Amino acid sequence: MQTLTARAALAALLFAAALPAFAQKVTVESQGQASENVTARALTAEALETDLGKPPAGRAQVVFFRSSKSPGDPVAIRDAAGGVPLIDLEPGMYFVAVSMPGSRAYATADTGPFSLDLDAGRTYYVQAIRNKSGGAQLLRSSADKFQRAAH
């Protein structure tokens, strides 16, 4: 009887010891995938930076883009503060606006100000779309979406 109790105690001890190792393995696998995703996004941003160029010293840049599959008329983008037209984006086009850091606002003919807080040395991505009613809209985006929109 003592042997059975000793074996049961030993089995319980081994199970308890193995449980934290199993939990750690799951955690490491999750961190591994997250790390791969971050690395992939960083590589995409780095590759695009090679193509687009870095912002000039002390400046930020905003990449306005439109998917090649985006339907409808061109989307007219302007600087909201001064009303200065920047570009009429056709499907599949992009435009890089270099700006001083700080709060900036852009607009389309259909929407009011779209604000961004810009930091020097950074690149920001903004996608121009036409909504279901045909109105132009600006959306915050990413280097990954910019890359996919080009195809």
Secondary structure, DSSP 8 states (H G I E B T S, - for coil): -HHHHHHHHHHHHHHHHHHHHHHHHHHHHHHHHHHHHHHHHHHHHHHHHHHH----TT-EEEEEE--TT--SS-EEEEETTT--EEEEE-TT-EEEEEE-SEEEEEEESSS--EEEEE-TT-EEEEEEEE-TTS-EEEEE--HHHHHHHT-
